[in-house]
Amino acid sequence: MEFAALAERADRLAAIDGDIETTLAAADLLVDAGSAGDADVAGDADAAADTDTDGSGDDLPVVTRFLLGRVFPAHDTRTLDIGPALCREAIARAAGPNVSASDVEDRLAERGEIGSVAAAYDLGGQRGLAAFGGGRDALTVAAVDEALRDLAAESGDGSESRKRDALFGLFTRCSPSEAAFLARLVLGEMRLGVGEGTIRDAVAEAFLAPDPERDGEGDDAPDADGEDAFEAADSESNDLALRASDEAIAAVERALQVTNDYGRVAVRARDEGTEGLRAESLRVGRPVQAMLAQAGTATDAVDSFGEVAVETKFDGARVQVHYAPDGGNSGDGEGLGPRLYSRNMDDVTEALPEIVEYVADRVDVPVILDGEVVAVDDAGDPLPFQEVLRRFRRKHDVDRMRETVSLRLHAFDCLHADGDDLLDESLRVRHDRLRAVLGDAAADLALADDPDAIAAAERDALDAGHEGVMLKNPEAAYTPGDRGRDWLKRKPDVETLDAVVVGAEWGEGRRAELFGTFLLAVRDEGGAGDAPDRDDPDDAADLVPPGYATVGKVATGITDEALADLTERLEPHVVGESGTTVAFDPELVVEVGYEEIQTSPTYSAGYALRFPRFVGVREDKSVDDADSLARVRRLAGDD
Ligand code: AMP
């Protein structure tokens, strides 16, 4: 495919409004790219799908990646490493002797976007005609891809100027729309309105939709110029729909998750259909996107999962470990020393030698593990996240820094072990495999089914210097790149509340001499009217002093020592008693955390704290400084 054809189609793609129209037009473009040169590669899907395209004639993987602003697949650690300044310099040179890099920068400031700046200079017109004797040597998609791959391979002294020269050479061969496409591509700023979701759907639509006839007009292949979808977009926008089934789209999505390569997946879909996509599997040495978490509460977790896997949330940097001890790589029978990838799939192996050693020492089967690298002090206690950053992407002085900051891996998931892909297995199963691989170096899976137990685990994690807890669905599969509801990061406490202790219940058993549960109230300036009769012992359960409104009871988070202290301080203020319930004069202000504030008829404020936790006594506050009902309303979102 000529590069000019791709650039022109891309311009038209960018001008289309509407998601379905865009997807259909992208699908048409993929069909065209995929049929242009496939005679050369028929029967050799592997070669075509290989991430290292070698000019074999199949434009599909390249076009698919280019549309997403990529030359290399996401898992590939190679980069073009072309910054905006280098790109501006190459454009300036191609624009002619009267244009400087700062002129280009000025134009960029005016136009705000590098593509339209490159197009405005008519670079091919300036140099191309002169250099090529009046006929522009047409660029092909494959040639641009190859040139950019060569450019990415430049390294060492003078590599920057060689990159600039190569890019300049390409620009001098570009028409305005090609120059715009190239400039956006090398900077990874395509702005076509075509995101990953669009390409996923377009691949399904292009190659997996049930009816091969596009538009129902009976021609087997789309028009060479891809008019169909554009006409459809103009004339039939009301009844446009994708023909690809949800199942087909899911198969594409799945293959993308395990391969992280849109080009490869497009080729598989075209050549082998849904079955071929389903056959794609993880490969040790090819990182996948990390599964992510949403914020959530302990109650959310218990409500949704029943039993909750409670893990320490480590404050470090995410790492995916790939290791295939000799001869064990699932893909090709070759060994692979431990490789470590960041959350962005950058290769960070060289920066973390002790993690490499740790893995090599313990693991003896091929694995893909997910975990967090944390910095620790001499006692093994965690250090703040910033300390990890001092090590994480370091290319120089690694050994010296290793003396200063020690790192430790906490592996918490296992995506592949000994030839088995585990993405579809439950966390329970994956964790068993993790234990089998790492032995005692992996913690037991801790399960809890009530918020109090989760709160206790969180306190332990915080006390040990960690960030908190992650709450995971033990039955859930591992979904790469997905920020779903199966992993919840416990929300840090919302603002705490400073409440007045207006009552208590005596404890039971060995704590019968101590108060156990404390009734909390906030100031309610407007609500003094219907206070209960505090002299009537029968009314003691409701004993609320005038000017206060109750919001809940707290029993969690109070140590034995704090209980004894509270009892001693509050006993002199008892003003009424009924059974095991007592009422106090408002004297003591305590700080309480909670998960949320709900409206509730149970307490006189009309609100209740969900899962209140005792934080401490506010020695510095008198009852007049305690929080008000107005603040509770605000925190509940009602004001
Ligand atoms: P956040 O960065 O606040 O969105 O929290 C999610 C991040 O917590 C993940 O990307 C991991 O880097 C990190 N993390 C720490 N411990 C765990 C764990 N046990 N499970 C999953 N992620 C964890």
Residues whose N, C-alpha, C, O or C-beta is under 5 A from the ligand:
A	BS01	AMP	A293 E311 T312 K313 F314 A317 R318 E372 F412 M470 K489
